[in-house]
């Protein structure tokens, strides 16, 4: 066993108490320390001593810091995003929204105009623009820190001219209609348990939304109908146990959403067709 392999094995054991994916975390952090992608780490099986940075990375992860904050990036759908403190870490569950949009627009040229409410580091907007190269979009967020990541991501991905990124309070001041609306609002109830390191490191304003986790849906429900173009799709992320409660908020506005499920089979998004 090489020194790097031994370091990976030892790190996996060390992370098992604080991570649900200790081996994956160790590999991502080793790849970052070596300055290569995880795929190259696995395929090339490098030998030699582990970089000094690896031990520091493991210590930070054991303290609960998200892997994405340590490495400075996170893969999402077909793109890699720069992330860090002040921006919500993209989750695989959010890919449910993009998958639903791909299904909705299948066989067409795709949505010409896209709106991402609560864009964070540009996660959903930039993934959608990568999916549909002829589309343009608007991303809105209340956090300048998150938008700074989004702007850098748009430049790095070659989408600066297609992605307008704007500070804002949800849909206030927007009077355009969009073919695709994406939103991943805060939906964790105040005081609810989160994963290790989540509440300690990620921005609270991107996580928590009142005592029931519904306050931001109450803001969004009145706006979606006027923003959605005929034949378009709005895909709004929800907590796995919120399908009924959030659907009622939209039903009060005369909207009947359908639920889309994530890879684990849990309701993860509400879909509204214009």
KAGI-V756277 format. One record per backbone hydrogen bond with DSSP energy under -0.5 kcal/mol. NH is the residue of the N-H (numbers start at 1). CO is the residue of the C=O. Records with the same first field share a line. If there is no record, write none. Layout:
# KAGI-V756277
NH: CO  CO
This chain:
# KAGI-V756277
4: 48
6: 2
7: 3
8: 4
9: 5
10: 6
11: 7
12: 8
13: 9
14: 10
15: 11
16: 12  13
17: 14
18: 15
19: 15
25: 21
26: 22
27: 23
28: 24
29: 25
30: 26
31: 27
32: 28
33: 29
34: 30
35: 31
36: 31
41: 37
42: 38
43: 39
44: 40
45: 41
54: 51
55: 51  52
56: 52
57: 53
58: 54
59: 55
60: 56
61: 57
62: 58
63: 59
64: 61
65: 60
69: 66
70: 66
71: 67
72: 68
74: 81
76: 79
79: 76
81: 74
83: 72
87: 84
94: 91
95: 92
96: 93
97: 94
98: 94
99: 95
100: 96
101: 97
102: 98
103: 99
104: 100
105: 101
106: 103
108: 105
114: 136
115: 180
116: 138
117: 115  182
118: 116  140
119: 116  140
122: 119
123: 119
126: 122
127: 123
128: 124
129: 125
130: 126
131: 127
132: 128
133: 131
135: 132
136: 112
137: 162
138: 114
139: 164
140: 116
141: 166
144: 142
147: 143
148: 144
149: 145
150: 146
151: 147
152: 148
153: 149
154: 150
155: 151
156: 152
157: 153
158: 155
159: 154
160: 154
162: 159
163: 159
164: 137  162
165: 163
166: 139
168: 141
170: 168
172: 169
174: 171
175: 173
178: 227
179: 113
180: 113
181: 233
182: 115
183: 235
184: 117
187: 207
188: 207
190: 210
192: 189
198: 195
199: 195
201: 197  198
202: 198
206: 203
207: 204
208: 204
209: 188  210
213: 210
215: 209
218: 214
219: 215
220: 216
221: 217
222: 218
223: 220
224: 220
225: 221
227: 223
228: 224
229: 178
232: 229
233: 179
234: 272
235: 181
236: 234  270
237: 183
238: 268
242: 239
246: 242
247: 243
248: 244
249: 245
250: 246
251: 247
252: 248
253: 250
254: 251
255: 250
257: 255
258: 271
260: 269
262: 266
265: 262
268: 260
269: 260
270: 236
271: 258
272: 234
274: 232
